[in-house]
């Protein structure tokens, strides 16, 4: 079976463990502080996920983490310097929403241009910061893989998928990851 993600089994497990660990820390934070409304939780969870991924891959020579600017957000991308594959992580439900809304200027759509060798077709106004981040990598990525997850806090069950997308966010290839 084709490995869409091009990640080793160990790397897939590390990503899943990082996300699980982040959810557990976030749940504990809200529980320990008896926070009532959970207003900031969707944002806080991402801080925990990115911090967990950073800790997990900190001393990994093959997988590099970079912060990439996405509007007012700072997000983490992972880059496999051996395969020259860039990884973008998001919740499955968010991907479905972005795809349904046809957000052609979303960072995911912009990065998916790598899969069609069309990175030079991205308007400079959108891509200056993206280009800067890509240029800071040891090699220009030759593709972008989206890794999505669903995590159920109540049952502690999670599912992961890897997608190779076109710039219009249509799937060219997919595979369950972990």
C-alpha positions as CSV (number, residue, x, y, z in Angstrom):
1,X,0.0,0.0,0.0
2,X,1.3,3.5,-0.9
3,X,2.6,5.6,1.9
4,X,1.1,9.0,1.0
5,X,2.6,10.7,4.0
6,X,6.1,9.4,3.3
7,X,6.7,9.3,7.0
8,X,8.2,6.4,8.8
9,X,6.0,4.4,11.2
10,X,7.9,5.9,14.1
11,X,7.3,9.4,12.8
12,X,3.6,8.8,12.4
13,X,3.4,7.6,16.0
14,X,5.4,10.6,17.2
15,X,2.9,13.0,15.6
16,X,-0.1,11.1,17.0
17,X,1.5,11.0,20.5
18,X,2.3,14.7,20.3
19,X,-1.3,15.5,19.6
20,X,-2.6,13.2,22.3
21,X,-0.2,14.7,24.8
22,X,-1.3,18.2,23.9
23,X,-5.0,17.4,24.4
24,X,-4.3,15.8,27.7
25,X,-2.3,18.9,28.9
26,X,-5.0,21.2,27.7
27,X,-7.8,19.3,29.4
28,X,-5.8,19.2,32.6
29,X,-5.2,23.0,32.4
30,X,-8.9,23.7,32.1
31,X,-9.8,21.2,34.8
32,X,-7.1,22.3,37.3
33,X,-8.1,25.9,36.9
34,X,-11.8,25.2,36.9
35,X,-12.3,27.4,33.9
36,X,-16.0,27.8,33.2
37,X,-16.4,28.9,29.6
38,X,-13.5,27.3,27.7
39,X,-13.5,30.4,25.3
40,X,-9.8,30.1,24.5
41,X,-9.6,26.4,24.4
42,X,-9.6,26.0,20.6
43,X,-6.6,28.4,20.4
44,X,-4.8,27.0,23.5
45,X,-4.9,23.5,22.2
46,X,-2.9,24.6,19.2
47,X,-0.3,26.1,21.4
48,X,0.0,22.8,23.2
49,X,0.1,20.8,19.9
50,X,2.8,22.9,18.4
51,X,4.8,22.9,21.6
52,X,4.5,19.1,21.8
53,X,5.6,18.7,18.2
54,X,8.5,21.0,18.8
55,X,9.6,19.0,21.8
56,X,9.1,15.7,20.0
57,X,11.2,16.7,16.9
58,X,13.6,19.1,18.6
59,X,16.7,16.8,18.2
60,X,15.5,15.1,15.0
61,X,17.9,15.9,12.1
62,X,15.5,14.7,9.5
63,X,12.3,16.5,10.5
64,X,12.5,20.3,10.9
65,X,9.8,22.5,12.4
66,X,9.3,26.1,11.1
67,X,6.8,28.7,12.1
68,X,4.9,30.0,9.2
69,X,2.7,33.2,9.2
70,X,-0.9,32.7,8.2
71,X,-2.7,36.0,8.6
72,X,-2.7,36.7,12.3
73,X,-1.8,33.1,13.1
74,X,1.6,31.6,13.6
75,X,1.5,27.9,12.6
76,X,4.0,25.2,12.6
77,X,4.9,23.2,9.5
78,X,7.1,20.1,9.5
79,X,9.7,19.5,6.8
80,X,11.3,16.2,6.0
81,X,14.7,17.2,4.7
82,X,15.4,13.7,3.2
83,X,12.2,13.4,1.1
84,X,11.7,17.2,0.7
85,X,8.1,16.9,1.9
86,X,6.4,19.6,3.8
87,X,3.6,18.7,6.3
88,X,0.7,20.8,7.4
89,X,-1.4,19.6,10.3
90,X,-5.0,20.5,11.0
91,X,-8.2,19.1,12.3
92,X,-10.2,17.0,9.8
93,X,-13.3,19.1,10.4
94,X,-11.4,22.3,9.6
95,X,-10.1,20.9,6.3
96,X,-13.7,19.9,5.3
97,X,-14.8,23.5,6.1
98,X,-12.0,25.1,4.1
99,X,-12.6,22.8,1.1
100,X,-16.4,23.4,1.2
101,X,-15.8,27.2,1.3
102,X,-13.3,27.0,-1.6
103,X,-10.8,29.1,0.3
104,X,-8.2,29.4,-2.5
105,X,-6.1,31.9,-0.6
106,X,-5.9,29.7,2.6
107,X,-2.4,28.8,3.5
108,X,-3.2,25.1,2.9
109,X,-4.3,25.9,-0.7
110,X,-1.1,28.1,-1.2
111,X,1.2,25.3,0.0
112,X,-0.7,22.7,-2.1
113,X,0.7,24.5,-5.1
114,X,3.9,22.6,-4.4
115,X,2.1,19.4,-5.5
116,X,1.5,20.9,-8.9
117,X,4.9,22.6,-9.3
118,X,3.0,25.9,-9.3
119,X,4.6,27.7,-6.4
120,X,5.6,30.5,-8.7
121,X,2.0,31.1,-9.7
122,X,1.1,32.3,-6.2
123,X,0.5,36.1,-6.1
124,X,3.4,37.7,-4.3
125,X,0.9,39.7,-2.0
126,X,-0.2,36.4,-0.5
127,X,3.1,34.6,-0.6
128,X,5.9,36.9,0.5
129,X,6.0,35.5,4.1
130,X,5.4,32.0,2.8
131,X,8.3,32.3,0.3
132,X,10.5,33.6,3.1
133,X,9.7,30.5,5.2
134,X,10.2,28.1,2.4
135,X,13.5,29.7,1.4
136,X,14.7,29.3,5.0
137,X,14.5,25.5,4.6
138,X,17.6,23.6,3.6
139,X,15.8,22.6,0.3
140,X,12.7,23.8,-1.5
141,X,9.9,21.4,-0.7
142,X,8.7,19.4,-3.7
143,X,5.3,18.5,-2.2
144,X,3.0,19.3,0.7
145,X,1.1,16.7,2.6
146,X,-1.9,17.5,4.8
147,X,-2.1,15.5,8.0
148,X,-5.6,15.7,9.6
149,X,-6.8,14.4,12.9
150,X,-10.0,13.8,14.7
151,X,-9.6,13.6,18.5
152,X,-12.5,12.7,20.8
153,X,-11.6,14.0,24.3
154,X,-14.2,11.9,26.0
155,X,-13.2,8.5,24.5
156,X,-9.5,9.4,24.0
157,X,-9.8,8.0,20.4
158,X,-8.1,9.7,17.6
159,X,-7.9,9.1,13.8
160,X,-5.3,10.5,11.4
161,X,-5.3,10.8,7.6
162,X,-2.7,12.1,5.1
163,X,-3.8,13.9,2.0
164,X,-2.0,15.1,-1.1
165,X,-4.0,18.0,-2.4
166,X,-4.2,20.1,-5.6
167,X,-4.2,23.9,-5.2
168,X,-8.0,23.8,-5.4
169,X,-8.0,21.6,-2.3
170,X,-9.2,18.6,-4.2
171,X,-7.6,15.3,-3.0
172,X,-5.2,13.5,-5.4
173,X,-4.2,10.9,-2.8
174,X,-5.2,9.9,0.7
175,X,-4.4,7.3,3.3
176,X,-5.2,6.6,7.0
177,X,-2.0,7.4,8.9
178,X,-2.1,5.9,12.4
